[in-house]
Amino acid sequence: MAKAQASGTGKPRAEVLVCDNRKARFLYEILDTVEAGLVLKGTEVKVMRQGKMTLDESYAKVEGDEAWLVGANIPVYSHGNLMNHEPKRRRKLLLHRREIHRLGARTLQQGLTLVPLRVYFDARGHAKISIGVGKGRKTHDKRAALRDREHKRDVRRDD
């Protein structure tokens, strides 16, 4: 199978990170991750290529046979016209029906949350989102995570 190549060069393209939700890994214990596609408008893709998307306070949810990304902010495109997009609109996630049903069951039965972790363009140039199935951390768990991170940092510094 041929690898995707940058136009005109013989080098394969790597994935390009648009935004990362670092706070999610602190607030939630991520149990599983799923990769999904995004249904976007043209001006949204242009803004994402500029790296101006944010995932703060966003989440994913399953409604019937569809999965949605809610609360993600893609600012208005500066050179857009009347056909510009709404910044905080709901965006449909592209997943297999089997995956949607599995995620919906886990969120309903086990009380887990679907948290967007990062958004990127894959090697073919398609917008993808990595969604984590997470369990909310308690305050003492957050303190333990901070303590472990600081301990690892001190160990690295001493080496």
ChimeraX attribute file (.defattr): number of C-alpha atoms within 10 A of each C-alpha:
attribute: neighborCount
match mode: 1-to-1
recipient: residues
	/A:1	3
	/A:2	5
	/A:3	11
	/A:4	15
	/A:5	14
	/A:6	14
	/A:7	9
	/A:8	6
	/A:9	8
	/A:10	10
	/A:11	11
	/A:12	14
	/A:13	16
	/A:14	14
	/A:15	15
	/A:16	15
	/A:17	16
	/A:18	20
	/A:19	17
	/A:20	18
	/A:21	17
	/A:22	12
	/A:23	12
	/A:24	21
	/A:25	16
	/A:26	16
	/A:27	17
	/A:28	21
	/A:29	18
	/A:30	21
	/A:31	10
	/A:32	10
	/A:33	15
	/A:34	15
	/A:35	16
	/A:36	19
	/A:37	18
	/A:38	17
	/A:39	16
	/A:40	13
	/A:41	13
	/A:42	12
	/A:43	21
	/A:44	23
	/A:45	18
	/A:46	16
	/A:47	17
	/A:48	21
	/A:49	16
	/A:50	11
	/A:51	16
	/A:52	16
	/A:53	20
	/A:54	19
	/A:55	23
	/A:56	15
	/A:57	14
	/A:58	18
	/A:59	18
	/A:60	22
	/A:61	19
	/A:62	18
	/A:63	11
	/A:64	9
	/A:65	12
	/A:66	16
	/A:67	23
	/A:68	17
	/A:69	24
	/A:70	18
	/A:71	18
	/A:72	20
	/A:73	19
	/A:74	21
	/A:75	18
	/A:76	18
	/A:77	20
	/A:78	10
	/A:79	8
	/A:80	13
	/A:81	10
	/A:82	5
	/A:83	9
	/A:84	16
	/A:85	18
	/A:86	15
	/A:87	15
	/A:88	15
	/A:89	13
	/A:90	15
	/A:91	17
	/A:92	18
	/A:93	22
	/A:94	18
	/A:95	17
	/A:96	12
	/A:97	12
	/A:98	10
	/A:99	14
	/A:100	20
	/A:101	18
	/A:102	10
	/A:103	19
	/A:104	22
	/A:105	14
	/A:106	15
	/A:107	18
	/A:108	11
	/A:109	8
	/A:110	10
	/A:111	11
	/A:112	21
	/A:113	22
	/A:114	25
	/A:115	25
	/A:116	27
	/A:117	24
	/A:118	20
	/A:119	26
	/A:120	21
	/A:121	19
	/A:122	17
	/A:123	16
	/A:124	14
	/A:125	14
	/A:126	13
	/A:127	22
	/A:128	21
	/A:129	24
	/A:130	16
	/A:131	22
	/A:132	25
	/A:133	21
	/A:134	22
	/A:135	18
	/A:136	17
	/A:137	16
	/A:138	11
	/A:139	10
	/A:140	9
	/A:141	15
	/A:142	16
	/A:143	13
	/A:144	11
	/A:145	16
	/A:146	13
	/A:147	12
	/A:148	12
	/A:149	11
	/A:150	12
	/A:151	12
	/A:152	12
	/A:153	11
	/A:154	11
	/A:155	9
	/A:156	9
	/A:157	8
	/A:158	7
	/A:159	5
